[in-house]
Amino acid sequence: MQQGIKTTFLLLSDTHAKNGVAVPDLPVDVAIHCGDLTDGSKIHEFETTLTLLRSIEAPLKIVIAGNHDFTLDEPVYREKADTARRLFSITPELMRKEYGNPGGAHRLISQEPEGIHFLDEGTHYFRLSNGADLTVYTSPFTPSIEADWGFQYKRGDNHDFTIHSKVDVVITHGPPKGVLDITNSRQRGGCEQLFAAVARARPLLHCFGHIHEGWGGKLVVWRGTEPSETPSHFTDIDNSASSVIETLATIEPR
């Protein structure tokens, strides 16, 4: 992204097709939804979220999936549909009525106008209306103990986040380990491999969701000019120079 071109972003995540989600009534250059568009991946939930996205005044709207959006992960959807048929006698007709055909949710979002771009994992390039060139890396994948929802891998397994050094913005559903990832059980829910990939690429912005209680923003200052051999939030972030912009604790009444 060129220096000197002011670019504004609106970041959303984990709206779960809730009605009445409030978004700022201000125009922005780029709106980003970091996944969990739905709660149960039903077709009517995707339609609710598309209505929300249409209401945002932005020429570019980038959307990725989250683990709740499992119908966008076709192998997982087919497996869940088969399980529903075998164990609960749920008919294919009822599955189609509630969740659509395999690939249906993907087509619904991908064919949406209004500047909405649904992105799979990888690197993508955009020329913004303000003249800036934007390079983004996107990934919906998150670690999980069972890994039985959409776009998940088992915690402890490797997932290759291929983020190159010229990426401006990283958009993932889940957090990197050590940054805004503390869960209600006081455990870190972020991914080590994702942190290492981000530490090596050092993008201008990394936005994510997934850990609801970890909502917030942090201005990170990196140590040195090169990442450590095994990057982690202990070794690669200068925590004394970094600053938390906002957390739930700072905005909720006590």
C-alpha positions as CSV (number, residue, x, y, z in Angstrom):
1,M,0.0,0.0,0.0
2,Q,1.4,3.4,-1.0
3,Q,2.4,5.8,1.7
4,G,0.5,9.1,1.8
5,I,-2.9,7.7,0.7
6,K,-5.2,7.8,3.8
7,T,-7.4,4.6,3.9
8,T,-10.1,3.9,6.4
9,F,-11.3,0.5,7.5
10,L,-14.4,-0.8,9.3
11,L,-13.7,-4.2,11.0
12,L,-16.5,-6.7,12.0
13,S,-16.5,-10.3,13.1
14,D,-18.7,-12.9,14.8
15,T,-22.0,-11.1,14.1
16,H,-23.7,-14.5,13.9
17,A,-26.6,-13.2,11.9
18,K,-27.9,-11.2,14.9
19,N,-30.5,-8.6,14.1
20,G,-29.8,-5.0,15.1
21,V,-26.0,-5.1,14.8
22,A,-24.9,-1.5,15.0
23,V,-22.3,-0.2,12.5
24,P,-21.0,3.3,12.3
25,D,-23.0,5.5,9.9
26,L,-19.8,6.7,8.3
27,P,-18.3,6.0,4.8
28,V,-15.1,3.9,4.8
29,D,-12.8,2.8,2.1
30,V,-12.8,-0.9,3.1
31,A,-15.2,-2.9,5.3
32,I,-13.9,-6.3,6.5
33,H,-15.9,-9.1,8.1
34,C,-13.6,-11.7,9.8
35,G,-16.0,-14.6,9.8
36,D,-18.8,-16.3,11.7
37,L,-21.3,-14.6,9.5
38,T,-23.9,-17.0,10.9
39,D,-24.6,-19.0,14.1
40,G,-25.8,-22.3,12.5
41,S,-24.9,-21.7,8.9
42,K,-28.5,-21.6,7.7
43,I,-29.4,-19.9,4.5
44,H,-31.7,-17.3,6.2
45,E,-28.7,-16.4,8.4
46,F,-26.5,-15.7,5.4
47,E,-29.3,-13.5,4.0
48,T,-29.4,-11.5,7.3
49,T,-25.7,-10.9,7.2
50,L,-25.8,-9.9,3.6
51,T,-28.5,-7.3,4.5
52,L,-26.1,-5.9,7.1
53,L,-23.2,-5.8,4.7
54,R,-25.3,-4.0,2.1
55,S,-26.0,-1.3,4.7
56,I,-22.4,-0.4,5.1
57,E,-21.2,2.5,3.0
58,A,-17.9,1.2,1.5
59,P,-16.9,0.5,-2.1
60,L,-15.0,-2.6,-1.0
61,K,-16.4,-5.2,1.4
62,I,-14.2,-8.2,2.2
63,V,-15.7,-11.3,3.8
64,I,-14.3,-14.5,5.0
65,A,-15.8,-17.6,6.7
66,G,-15.6,-18.7,10.3
67,N,-16.1,-22.1,12.0
68,H,-19.8,-21.5,12.4
69,D,-20.2,-21.1,8.6
70,F,-19.7,-24.8,8.0
71,T,-21.8,-25.0,4.9
72,L,-19.1,-22.9,3.2
73,D,-16.7,-25.8,3.9
74,E,-18.3,-28.4,1.5
75,P,-16.6,-31.6,2.9
76,V,-17.7,-30.7,6.4
77,Y,-21.2,-29.9,5.3
78,R,-21.5,-33.2,3.4
79,E,-20.3,-35.0,6.5
80,K,-22.7,-33.3,8.8
81,A,-25.6,-33.9,6.4
82,D,-24.7,-37.6,6.3
83,T,-24.5,-37.7,10.1
84,A,-27.9,-36.0,10.4
85,R,-29.4,-38.5,8.0
86,R,-28.0,-41.6,9.7
87,L,-28.4,-40.6,13.4
88,F,-31.4,-38.3,13.4
89,S,-33.3,-39.4,10.3
90,I,-33.2,-35.8,9.0
91,T,-34.2,-36.0,5.3
92,P,-32.1,-34.4,2.5
93,E,-35.1,-32.3,1.7
94,L,-35.1,-30.7,5.1
95,M,-31.4,-30.2,5.0
96,R,-31.7,-28.4,1.7
97,K,-34.5,-26.2,3.0
98,E,-32.5,-25.1,6.0
99,Y,-29.0,-25.1,4.7
100,G,-29.2,-25.1,0.9
101,N,-27.4,-27.5,-1.4
102,P,-23.7,-28.1,-1.0
103,G,-22.1,-25.0,-2.5
104,G,-25.3,-23.0,-2.3
105,A,-24.2,-20.6,0.5
106,H,-20.9,-20.0,-1.3
107,R,-22.8,-19.1,-4.5
108,L,-25.2,-16.9,-2.6
109,I,-22.4,-14.7,-1.2
110,S,-20.1,-14.9,-4.2
111,Q,-22.8,-13.6,-6.6
112,E,-23.7,-10.7,-4.3
113,P,-23.1,-7.3,-5.8
114,E,-22.7,-4.1,-3.7
115,G,-18.9,-4.5,-3.7
116,I,-19.0,-7.6,-1.5
117,H,-16.0,-10.0,-2.1
118,F,-16.1,-13.5,-0.4
119,L,-12.5,-14.7,-0.2
120,D,-11.1,-18.1,0.3
121,E,-7.6,-18.7,1.8
122,G,-4.8,-17.0,0.0
123,T,-3.4,-13.7,-1.2
124,H,-5.6,-11.2,-3.0
125,Y,-5.1,-7.8,-4.7
126,F,-7.3,-4.8,-5.0
127,R,-7.1,-1.3,-6.4
128,L,-9.1,0.9,-4.1
129,S,-11.4,3.8,-5.1
130,N,-9.0,6.2,-3.4
131,G,-6.2,5.1,-5.7
132,A,-4.3,2.8,-3.3
133,D,-3.2,-0.7,-4.1
134,L,-4.1,-3.2,-1.3
135,T,-2.7,-6.6,-0.9
136,V,-4.5,-8.9,1.6
137,Y,-4.0,-12.4,2.9
138,T,-7.1,-14.2,4.1
139,S,-7.7,-17.5,6.0
140,P,-10.8,-18.9,7.7
141,F,-8.9,-21.7,9.5
142,T,-8.8,-22.0,13.3
143,P,-7.4,-24.7,15.7
144,S,-9.8,-26.8,17.7
145,I,-9.7,-29.9,19.9
146,E,-12.3,-31.8,17.9
147,A,-12.0,-29.9,14.6
148,D,-15.5,-30.9,13.6
149,W,-16.8,-27.5,12.5
150,G,-16.0,-25.5,9.4
151,F,-12.4,-24.7,8.4
152,Q,-10.8,-26.2,11.5
153,Y,-7.6,-28.3,12.2
154,K,-6.7,-30.1,15.4
155,R,-4.8,-28.1,17.9
156,G,-1.2,-29.2,17.7
157,D,-1.4,-30.0,14.0
158,N,0.4,-27.7,11.5
159,H,-1.5,-25.3,9.2
160,D,0.5,-23.5,6.6
161,F,-0.3,-19.8,6.7
162,T,1.6,-18.5,3.6
163,I,1.9,-14.8,4.2
164,H,4.5,-13.0,2.2
165,S,6.2,-9.8,3.2
166,K,4.4,-7.5,0.8
167,V,0.9,-8.2,2.3
168,D,-0.6,-5.0,3.8
169,V,-3.5,-6.6,5.7
170,V,-4.0,-10.1,7.1
171,I,-7.6,-11.2,7.7
172,T,-8.1,-14.4,9.7
173,H,-11.0,-15.8,11.6
174,G,-8.9,-16.7,14.6
175,P,-6.2,-14.8,16.5
176,P,-2.5,-15.4,16.7
177,K,-1.3,-16.9,19.9
178,G,-0.6,-14.2,22.4
179,V,-2.6,-11.3,21.0
180,L,-6.1,-10.6,22.2
181,D,-6.7,-14.4,22.6
182,I,-7.4,-14.9,26.3
183,T,-10.6,-17.0,26.7
184,N,-13.0,-17.0,29.6
185,S,-11.2,-20.0,31.0
186,R,-8.0,-17.9,31.1
187,Q,-6.3,-19.9,28.4
188,R,-4.8,-18.6,25.2
189,G,-6.9,-19.7,22.2
190,G,-4.7,-18.3,19.4
191,C,-2.6,-20.2,16.9
192,E,1.2,-20.4,17.2
193,Q,1.7,-21.0,13.5
194,L,-0.4,-18.0,12.7
195,F,1.6,-15.8,15.0
196,A,4.9,-17.0,13.5
197,A,3.6,-16.3,9.9
198,V,2.4,-12.8,10.9
199,A,5.7,-12.0,12.8
200,R,7.7,-12.9,9.6
201,A,5.4,-10.9,7.3
202,R,4.8,-7.9,9.6
203,P,1.7,-6.5,7.9
204,L,0.3,-3.1,8.6
205,L,-2.9,-4.5,10.0
206,H,-4.0,-7.9,11.2
207,C,-7.7,-8.3,11.9
208,F,-9.5,-11.3,13.4
209,G,-12.3,-12.5,15.7
210,H,-13.4,-15.9,17.0
211,I,-12.5,-15.3,20.7
212,H,-15.5,-13.0,21.6
213,E,-14.1,-12.1,25.0
214,G,-10.8,-11.1,23.4
215,W,-12.4,-8.2,21.5
216,G,-10.2,-5.1,21.2
217,G,-7.3,-3.5,19.4
218,K,-3.6,-3.4,20.0
219,L,-0.8,-1.4,18.5
220,V,2.1,-3.8,18.3
221,V,5.7,-2.8,18.1
222,W,8.0,-5.5,16.8
223,R,11.5,-6.2,18.3
224,G,14.3,-5.6,15.8
225,T,14.1,-5.8,12.1
226,E,14.0,-9.6,11.7
227,P,11.8,-12.2,13.4
228,S,13.4,-14.7,15.9
229,E,14.2,-18.2,14.8
230,T,11.0,-19.5,16.6
231,P,8.7,-16.4,16.7
232,S,6.4,-16.0,19.7
233,H,4.6,-13.1,21.4
234,F,7.3,-13.3,24.2
235,T,10.3,-13.0,21.9
236,D,9.1,-10.9,19.0
237,I,6.8,-8.2,20.4
238,D,8.2,-5.3,22.3
239,N,5.5,-5.3,24.9
240,S,6.8,-2.3,26.8
241,A,6.5,-0.2,23.6
242,S,3.2,-1.7,22.4
243,S,-0.1,-0.4,23.6
244,V,-3.7,-1.7,23.9
245,I,-6.1,0.6,22.2
246,E,-9.3,-0.9,23.5
247,T,-10.7,-4.1,25.2
248,L,-14.1,-5.1,26.5
249,A,-13.0,-4.1,30.0
250,T,-12.4,-0.5,28.9
251,I,-15.9,-0.1,27.3
252,E,-18.2,-2.2,29.6
253,P,-19.6,-0.6,32.8
254,R,-18.1,-2.2,35.9
